Amino acid sequence: METYYNPKDLPKFTDIGKEAPDLAKKFFEYYTSVFKEGELTEREKALIALAVAHTIQCPYCIDAYSNACLEKGSNTAEMTEALHVAVAIRGGASLVHGLQMRKITEEVSM
C-alpha cells in the first residue's frame, strides 16, 4: 500500500541541504552535537526524541528514534513508557486549554 510517508526516504534526509549547503551544514552540526553524550546519555536523549517524535507525529522521526533507542540499549517497555509520558503531557496540554473554554462560557453566560 502506498502512503505519503515512505520509509525509504529517511536515508535521503541530508539531500534537503542540496540547495542550501551552508545552512544544512550548520543544522547537521548542531543536530549531531545535541545528540552527543552530555549531562544526558545518548540513550536518554534517544528516548526523549522518540517521545517528541510521537508528539509531533513524524513517522520518519518515529522510525529513526525507535531504531536509535534499540541501538542505544533501550527495550520496548522503556520506549513505551517514554511514549506514555509524551501522551500524558500532550493530553494535559489539551485539557488545560479547556480553561479558556470555561472562561468564555462563563463570560457569555453572565
MOGI-V55868 format. One record per residue. N is the residue number from 0. RES is the residue in one small letter. BURIAL is + if it has 24 or more other C-alpha atoms within 12 Angstrom, else -. Layout:
# MOGI-V55868
n=(N	N)
res=(RES	RES)
burial=(BURIAL	BURIAL)
This chain:
# MOGI-V55868
n=(0	1	2	3	4	5	6	7	8	9	10	11	12	13	14	15	16	17	18	19	20	21	22	23	24	25	26	27	28	29	30	31	32	33	34	35	36	37	38	39	40	41	42	43	44	45	46	47	48	49	50	51	52	53	54	55	56	57	58	59	60	61	62	63	64	65	66	67	68	69	70	71	72	73	74	75	76	77	78	79	80	81	82	83	84	85	86	87	88	89	90	91	92	93	94	95	96	97	98	99	100	101	102	103	104	105	106	107	108	109)
res=(m	e	t	y	y	n	p	k	d	l	p	k	f	t	d	i	g	k	e	a	p	d	l	a	k	k	f	f	e	y	y	t	s	v	f	k	e	g	e	l	t	e	r	e	k	a	l	i	a	l	a	v	a	h	t	i	q	c	p	y	c	i	d	a	y	s	n	a	c	l	e	k	g	s	n	t	a	e	m	t	e	a	l	h	v	a	v	a	i	r	g	g	a	s	l	v	h	g	l	q	m	r	k	i	t	e	e	v	s	m)
burial=(-	-	-	-	-	-	-	-	-	-	-	-	-	-	-	-	-	-	-	-	-	-	-	-	-	-	-	-	-	-	-	-	-	-	+	-	-	-	-	-	-	+	+	+	+	+	+	+	+	+	+	+	+	+	+	-	-	-	+	+	+	+	+	+	+	+	-	+	+	-	-	-	-	+	-	-	-	-	+	-	-	+	+	-	-	+	-	-	-	-	-	-	-	-	-	-	-	-	-	-	-	-	-	-	-	-	-	-	-	-)
